[in-house]
Amino acid sequence: MRYLILSLLLAGPVLADPPTIEKVIASQSGDTWRFDVTIRHPDTGWDDYADGWRVLDMDGNELGLRVLHHPHVDEQPFTRSLGGVAIPAGTTQVQIQARDNVGGWSEGTTVVDLN
């Protein structure tokens, strides 16, 4: 019994699957950009759901943030948009990074070409 308890203590916390960015559409409107981002995540309800995504420059500086205020258990994948994002002049690429309320920001990002 004590080996079982020790094994459970050494195992550490189990993290859920991170959100996956499946598609990004970037469109320019005047001086700003709109991003339509499609995310897949095994949302289980309020205890574990994709709760946001952000636009980063290639140095990792945040240019825009889209907060997701509720789970999308029955809507997978789902697409949400963010407009009015100011992109510095001369920028040709940005990154999109997703997060969930259990694991935080995903390690990986999706690079988007701005054409």
N, C-alpha and C positions, 0 to 999 in steps of 0.2 A: 504494500500500500504506500509506504513512504517513497518508493522508487517512482510510482505513478505521480505522486504529488511533486516530487523533484523534477520529473520530466515535464510536467505541465508548467512549472515555474520557469524552467530553462527555455521552453519553447518560445516564450514572448508573445506579444500580441499578434493576432492574425489580421492582416489588412485586406480589405476588399479589393476587387479589380479596379484599376483606375479607369476614368472615362477615356473613350477613344474618339478622336476627331475623325469623322468619315469624309467630310466635304467642307470646303470653304469657298464662298463666292465673295469677291471683293469688287466693289464698284465705286467709282469716283463721282461725286456730285458737288461741283464747284470746288471749293477749297478743302472739303472734307471727304471722308470715305465711309462707306457702309459695308459691314461684314455680316454675311449670313453663314452661320456655323452650324453644321449638323454633327451631333454628338450621340454616341451610344454608350450607355452605362447600365449595369444591372441594378437599377434603383429598386430598393425593397420597401421604400416608404421614408418616413421622416428620419429614421435611424441611419440610413445610408442612401444618399442620392447625389447626383452631379449638381453642384450648387453654383457653378460659375465658369466663365472663361475670360481670357484677356488677350489683348493685342499688345505685342512687345516689339520693339525695334530689334535689330540683330545684335545689339549689345545687352539686351535684356531689360531695357527701360520700358516701363508700362506706358502705353499710349491710350489705352481704353480698357474698360472693365464692364463685363455684362454679368450681373448677379442673377442667379436663377433662384426664385423664392419658394419653390415647392418641388416635390418629387414628380417624376414622369414615368411612373411604374407601367402604365398601360400605353405609353406613347414612345416607342423605341424603334429606330432612332428618332430624335426630335431636332428641329431646327429653330434657332432663335437668332435675332438680329440685333445689331448695335450700329447706330448711325452717328454722324457728327464727329467721327474720329479724325483729329488733326494729325496728319503725317508730315514730318519735316521734309522740306524741299530736298530733292535729290535722292530720296529713299526709294529703292527699287524692290526691296523685300521686307516683309515683317514675319513675325512668328505668332502663332495662336497656341495658347496653353490652356488646358482645362483643369478643373479641380473637382473634388468631391468633399463632402463634409466629414468623411472618415480619414482619408489618406492625404488630404491637402492637395497642393499643386502637383500635377503629374510631372515626372522627370522629363519626359519628351515633349517636343513641340512640333507643330506642323508649319513648315515654311511656305509662305504665300508670295508669289511674284506679283508685283503691282505693275500692270501694263496699261 
